[in-house]
């Protein structure tokens, strides 16, 4: 049984967006109703997000900001210092959610979680979580953490079966957050998803974002086109049937995973 989620129901992801794109897209996302913005040290655009949110003039409690600690900073010397640097770039005194970006292989899971909790104890983040953990690692994180693990951010799209991880995560009370939801452009081109969308007056991208939401998880959406932003937010005025959900599940294939860096990724769940 999932606990009440600590997360907004949808987020706007900043992966691979440069500073000019961030400056153009964040106001459009704000106007469309997005209040959760997901960045990372690795993305190189924390400062651009901070400037964009400042330019909007948002009230701090009206926005939910996530960032992630880069694995190169998984050391006693650099982990917490890197979080301070992220806050400086964002021009914030705290983020709403701080994640470790990948489990990696250089620092034990237990120490990663201890350092996340230390950042929280210092007031630098409201919530903590992980990214790209497998089910065993996630269970260990939940076991050792003083604070709740708010999410495990992982690759989620129709061509990758994440049912094993999802079942374990939800049993632990942890929703997944999905990145690569459009499967690097495959989703908008998929004829089955287009047909399902047509039945609801929606497009394939909206169908998959809704599919993630109905799974009990949080989709991250990203676009480089401001005119698409409002479209990606409009997923809460329709529902997919059980049959449609099963049809989308049926798109999964054995080699569906897109991202798996050998030096960072865990042994994935089968």
GITASUL-V357654 format. One record per backbone hydrogen bond with DSSP energy under -0.5 kcal/mol. NH is the residue of the N-H (numbers start at 1). CO is the residue of the C=O. E is the energy in kcal/mol with one decimal. If there is no record, write none. Layout:
NH;CO;E  NH;CO;E
//
This chain:
11;219;-2.2  12;36;-2.8  13;11;-0.6  13;221;-2.5  14;38;-2.3  17;14;-1.9  22;18;-2.5  23;19;-2.4  24;20;-1.6  25;21;-2.9  26;22;-2.4  28;24;-0.7  29;25;-2.8  30;26;-2.8  31;27;-2.4  32;28;-1.7  33;29;-0.6  33;30;-1.1  34;29;-2.5  37;64;-2.7  38;12;-2.7  39;37;-0.6  39;66;-2.9  41;68;-1.9  43;40;-0.6  44;40;-0.8  44;41;-0.9  45;40;-0.6  49;45;-2.2  50;46;-2.6  51;47;-2.5  52;48;-2.4  53;49;-2.7  54;50;-2.0  55;51;-2.6  56;52;-1.7  57;53;-1.1  58;53;-1.4  62;59;-2.2  63;60;-1.2  64;35;-3.5  65;63;-0.6  66;37;-2.6  67;97;-1.9  69;99;-2.9  70;68;-0.5  73;70;-2.2  74;71;-1.9  75;73;-2.3  79;75;-2.3  82;78;-2.6  83;79;-1.3  84;80;-2.0  85;81;-2.0  86;82;-2.1  87;83;-2.3  88;84;-2.2  89;85;-2.4  90;86;-2.6  91;87;-1.2  92;87;-1.9  95;124;-2.4  96;65;-2.0  97;65;-1.8  98;127;-1.9  99;67;-2.1  100;129;-1.0  101;69;-2.1  104;264;-1.7  112;108;-2.1  113;109;-2.3  114;110;-2.0  115;111;-2.3  116;112;-2.0  117;113;-2.3  118;114;-1.9  119;115;-2.3  120;116;-2.0  121;117;-2.6  122;118;-1.7  123;120;-1.8  124;119;-2.2  126;95;-1.5  127;96;-1.2  128;148;-0.7  129;98;-2.0  130;151;-2.3  131;100;-0.7  132;153;-2.2  138;134;-2.6  139;135;-2.4  140;136;-1.9  141;137;-2.4  142;138;-2.6  143;139;-2.0  144;140;-2.1  145;141;-1.6  150;128;-3.1  150;148;-0.8  152;175;-1.2  153;130;-2.4  154;152;-0.6  154;177;-2.8  156;179;-2.3  160;157;-1.6  162;160;-0.9  166;162;-2.9  167;163;-2.6  168;164;-1.8  169;165;-3.1  170;166;-3.0  171;167;-1.7  172;168;-1.4  173;170;-1.3  174;169;-2.9  175;150;-0.6  175;173;-0.6  177;152;-1.7  178;218;-3.0  179;154;-2.3  179;177;-0.5  183;180;-2.2  185;182;-0.6  186;182;-0.6  186;183;-1.4  187;182;-2.0  189;185;-0.6  189;186;-0.6  190;187;-1.8  194;190;-2.0  195;191;-2.3  196;192;-2.4  197;193;-2.4  198;194;-2.4  199;195;-1.4  200;196;-0.6  200;197;-1.5  201;197;-0.6  201;198;-0.8  202;197;-3.0  207;203;-2.0  208;204;-2.1  209;205;-2.2  210;206;-2.2  211;207;-2.3  212;208;-2.3  213;209;-1.9  214;210;-2.9  215;211;-1.1  215;212;-0.5  216;213;-1.7  217;212;-1.7  218;176;-2.5  219;9;-0.7  219;217;-0.6  220;178;-2.1  221;11;-2.6  226;224;-0.6  228;225;-2.2  229;225;-0.6  229;226;-1.1  230;226;-0.6  232;228;-1.9  233;229;-1.1  234;230;-0.8  234;231;-0.9  235;233;-1.8  245;241;-2.6  246;242;-2.2  247;243;-2.2  248;244;-2.2  249;245;-2.5  250;246;-1.8  251;248;-1.9  252;249;-1.7  253;159;-1.9  256;253;-1.5  260;258;-0.5  264;261;-1.7  265;261;-3.2  266;132;-0.5  268;266;-0.7
//
